[in-house]
Amino acid sequence: MRPSGRKPDELRKIILTRNYNIHAEGSVLVQFGNTQVICNASFDTSVPSFHKGQGKGWVTAEYGMLPRSTNTRMRREAATHRQGGRTMEIQRLIGRSLRAIVDTTE
């Protein structure tokens, strides 16, 4: 039995709260038990220089964890202006995954 009382084959309760951030063009708060993830979507008309004139858009992603999101306090990477290797890899994975499913043509 888990500390929460959840059975080994029992999924965590999932809650989706749409329009969580009033300033983003799109947002959702995703909750899986005690795990909370905020996803924001923004829109910009500019594209990277290697995509200019191709009639394609671009999708990118940013990833970050808050200092007390784990058992031990971690330093906030945004404050040091340096991302760790794990953070960069997760960010790249999210960006590639989004680009694989989003139609970026006009």
C-alpha positions in Angstrom: 0.0 0.0 0.0 1.2 3.5 -0.8 1.4 6.3 1.8 -1.6 7.9 0.1 -3.6 4.7 0.5 -3.7 4.3 -3.3 -3.6 0.7 -4.6 -0.6 -0.4 -6.8 -2.8 -0.4 -9.9 -4.8 2.7 -9.0 -4.1 5.9 -11.0 -3.8 9.2 -9.3 -6.7 11.6 -9.5 -6.2 13.9 -12.6 -7.6 17.4 -12.6 -7.3 19.8 -15.5 -7.9 23.5 -14.9 -8.1 25.4 -18.2 -7.3 29.1 -18.6 -5.2 29.0 -15.4 -3.0 31.9 -16.4 -5.1 34.9 -17.5 -2.2 36.5 -19.4 -1.3 33.6 -21.7 -3.1 32.9 -25.0 -3.7 29.4 -23.6 -2.9 27.7 -20.3 -3.8 24.7 -18.2 -2.9 23.6 -14.7 -2.5 19.8 -14.7 -2.7 18.0 -11.4 -1.8 14.3 -10.9 -2.2 13.8 -7.2 0.3 16.1 -5.5 2.2 16.8 -8.8 1.2 20.0 -10.4 2.3 21.2 -13.9 1.5 24.6 -15.3 1.5 24.8 -19.1 1.3 28.1 -20.9 1.0 28.8 -24.6 2.1 32.1 -26.2 1.9 33.3 -29.8 4.5 35.3 -31.6 4.6 36.2 -35.3 8.4 35.9 -35.6 10.3 32.8 -36.6 13.9 31.8 -36.3 16.1 33.1 -39.2 16.5 29.6 -40.7 12.7 29.5 -41.2 12.2 32.9 -42.7 10.5 32.9 -46.1 9.6 29.3 -45.9 5.9 29.8 -45.0 6.4 27.8 -41.8 5.9 28.6 -38.1 8.0 27.4 -35.2 7.2 25.8 -31.8 9.6 26.1 -28.9 9.3 25.1 -25.2 10.7 26.3 -21.9 10.9 24.1 -18.8 11.7 24.9 -15.2 11.1 23.6 -11.7 10.4 25.7 -8.7 12.8 25.5 -5.7 10.6 23.5 -3.4 9.1 21.1 -6.0 11.2 18.3 -4.6 12.0 16.9 -1.2 15.2 18.9 -1.0 15.4 22.5 -2.0 17.0 23.0 -5.3 18.5 26.3 -6.6 16.4 28.1 -9.0 18.2 27.9 -12.4 16.5 31.1 -13.7 18.2 33.1 -10.9 21.7 31.9 -11.9 21.0 32.3 -15.7 22.4 28.8 -16.3 20.4 25.7 -17.1 21.6 22.3 -16.0 22.0 19.5 -18.5 18.9 17.7 -17.3 16.7 20.8 -17.7 18.1 21.5 -21.2 17.3 17.9 -22.3 13.8 18.0 -20.9 13.2 21.3 -22.6 14.5 19.9 -25.9 12.3 16.8 -25.6 9.2 18.9 -25.0 10.0 21.2 -28.0 10.6 18.2 -30.3 7.5 16.5 -29.2 5.4 19.6 -29.8 6.9 20.2 -33.2 6.1 16.6 -34.2 2.4 17.1 -33.6 1.8 20.8 -34.5 1.1 21.8 -38.1 3.4 24.8 -38.6 2.5 25.5 -42.3 0.5 28.5 -43.3 
